[in-house]
Amino acid sequence: MCIRRVACVLLLLPLWLTAFAAPAAAGAFLEPPGEGEIITATSFSDTTRAFDASGKLLPVRSYKKFELGTYIEYGLTQRVTFVVKSQGDYVRQSGQAAPPLAASGDIGARIGLVHWSNTVLSIQGLAHLPFGSDSQQSALFDEDRAAGADLRLLLGHGFAIHGMPAFLDVEASHTWRGAAMPQEWHADVTFGIRLLPQVLAILASYMTMAGNTAAGCRSWSDCWMAVKLQPGVVYDFSRHWSGELSFFATVAGQDEGRELGPMAALWYRF
């Protein structure tokens, strides 16, 4: 399988629009010079449960969240891909006044480090810029709107299973936040397999860990953590257009709300 074919498969990774510190949208592979993609996605989640400090689910006030975002990347050179995205979300918890829409943006680049056979190792840096006010949630569901930066190491590998193109993308990142907010660590894994020429099945896992205070995680009890799974299907309408439907759920956590909901995205490649 040529590296260009693998790159086309990896372009269909799911866009994760919740505030998990800019997880990978297109994986470790780079865009060819002069080519790129635009992804617009929306998601909705709600819950009446949250994980306590020991990881047990407890009832909480109803929580709803709606998100809309756009992701753009463009190949500047063979080794550099420009990345920019914007995101807005509206969060409402029962018993609280309606908050304003919170908006933010990220800008940066992904740089190829090593490329051998069907495997690529790259690094990505993004600056996070808040545009809206804080969503005014309780501490349990607090959405950080402070400025920050994310540094991510990405490893992508393309292969085949019984003749079907597949990929595995593994990423790790660290996010720095301003305004005395705690730093975050992330570990993301995405597996995809093209079951039919126009159908790509995906399964993604996202783990986030951070301190409950700016002091960070001095012990396990000082941390909050969330592990989320997102299975989905991407369908190619044409060479340039694709649509994605997926479902995400928090399957484990500590001092974190359990989110459940659908996500839909429209992809345009140019």
Secondary structure as GFF3:
##gff-version 3
##sequence-region A 1 270
A	DSSP	alpha_helix	3	10	.	.	.	ID=ss1
A	DSSP	beta_strand	36	51	.	.	.	ID=ss2
A	DSSP	beta_strand	57	75	.	.	.	ID=ss3
A	DSSP	beta_strand	80	93	.	.	.	ID=ss4
A	DSSP	beta_strand	102	116	.	.	.	ID=ss5
A	DSSP	beta_strand	119	130	.	.	.	ID=ss6
A	DSSP	three_ten_helix	139	141	.	.	.	ID=ss7
A	DSSP	beta_strand	148	161	.	.	.	ID=ss8
A	DSSP	beta_strand	164	177	.	.	.	ID=ss9
A	DSSP	beta_strand	184	196	.	.	.	ID=ss10
A	DSSP	beta_strand	199	211	.	.	.	ID=ss11
A	DSSP	three_ten_helix	220	222	.	.	.	ID=ss12
A	DSSP	beta_strand	223	236	.	.	.	ID=ss13
A	DSSP	beta_strand	241	254	.	.	.	ID=ss14
A	DSSP	beta_strand	256	257	.	.	.	ID=ss15
A	DSSP	beta_strand	260	269	.	.	.	ID=ss16
###
